[in-house]
Amino acid sequence: SQQGEEDPQALSIQEGENATMNCSYKTSINNLQWYRQNSGRGLVHLILIRSNEREKHSGRLRVTLDTSKKSSSLLITASRAADTASYFCATDEANYGQNFVFGPGTRLSVLP
Amino acid sequence: DARVTQTPRDKVTEMGQEVTMRCQPILGHNTVFWYRQTMMQGLELLAYFRNRAPLDDSGMPKDRFSAEMPDATLATLKIQPSEPRDSAVYFCASGLGTATEAFFGQGTRLTVV
């Protein structure tokens, strides 16, 4: 079964707007990572947040982690058409088990 | 520019044939993952190696799939015999454990007819 579950499944916004995607997971984790996948290509790492961190920034990306709610969010500010892609979260479970399991992803479309 | 290399990029085969997919992880990486991606199931973790030893292959159908690392520069995923339901994109990724980022290859698109 999948550890991470992203929502929404699909999101369509205008260029310049902010996009927010969420990820929920089930068990205690060591870290959570966000990846991007352009159509038909391999996944590209965006950002990693550890379980003792609450927020991280990287350029136009902001990731938050709430371990009490077992959830994370990815915010992309001032979106561009080039941000159109699928976004996945992956969790590294604290107790050995399913490691590095991805959710179904959020498909983001940024319209020019 | 270090990258994970997967071969072949595309493979079309007939049902019942053996398929071997290869992955060259980034030099120095000690962790290798195999994933399968389909529209219906999304990204499924098939196998996970650390220092060439399989740590988790619970996601892999054991009757027809096998994953190995003959050496630190090569990981293989074999399907024998292949079935149409195996049609998917298979990704290999490498890294330095699960506490850091994984680097993905471009995938092998497998079509079993």
Contacts between the chains, C-beta under 8 A, distances in Angstrom:
chain1	res1	chain2	res2	distance
A	2	B	42	7.3
A	30	B	98	7.4
A	30	B	99	6.2
A	31	B	98	7.8
A	31	B	99	6.0
A	33	B	101	6.6
A	33	B	102	7.9
A	40	B	89	7.7
A	40	B	107	7.8
A	41	B	106	6.2
A	41	B	107	7.5
A	42	B	4	7.6
A	42	B	91	6.0
A	42	B	93	7.8
A	42	B	104	3.5
A	42	B	105	5.5
A	42	B	106	5.0
A	42	B	107	5.8
A	43	B	43	8.0
A	43	B	91	7.3
A	43	B	93	7.5
A	43	B	102	7.8
A	43	B	104	4.5
A	44	B	104	7.2
A	45	B	101	3.8
A	45	B	102	6.7
A	45	B	103	7.3
A	48	B	100	7.1
A	48	B	101	6.1
A	88	B	43	6.8
A	90	B	102	7.9
A	92	B	98	4.2
A	92	B	99	6.4
A	98	B	45	6.9
A	98	B	56	7.2
A	98	B	58	7.6
A	99	B	45	7.8
A	99	B	48	6.1
A	99	B	55	7.7
A	99	B	56	6.4
A	99	B	98	4.9
A	100	B	33	6.2
A	100	B	45	6.5
A	100	B	48	6.9
A	100	B	98	5.0
A	100	B	102	6.7
A	101	B	45	5.5
A	102	B	35	7.5
A	102	B	42	6.9
A	102	B	43	4.1
A	102	B	45	7.5
A	103	B	42	7.4
A	104	B	42	4.4
A	105	B	42	6.6
A	105	B	43	7.7
